[in-house]
């Protein structure tokens, strides 16, 4: 499987998303520009089906014991940041997605939008902008970590 396809699939996956695909791409030696665009596109592609089918998927997951426990854990994570969406609406959903922490991202943002009954277009735009913002933040952070690692490696092993 090509590195670009792996980056694309990791960015579409729940929990890792572009927070995992960007550092992975840098570790594989791909250019940040290429990784950024692959990750953003893949993470945005996932938004539409999630917003359309999350309620249906939730009902299926609730019937399966293991997935129901995972779903309950995920709901509790989202409920901790519920005040953002409730208090700030569109901006809150954007902030919920843009903050590159575990338990936030496109998947969680779409789930929050479904749980809090945010209209489709408004949810799509907020989550997509959040994905782009998170991509920028994760890129900057990842690049900084890799540059620092390179600096330390050169310093210690000249």
PyMOL commands that set and color helices and strands:
alter all, ss='L'
color gray80, all
select helices_A, chain A and resi 3-12+17-27+32-63+65-80+82-88+90-98+106-115+120-157
alter helices_A, ss='H'
color red, helices_A
deselect
rebuild
show_as cartoon
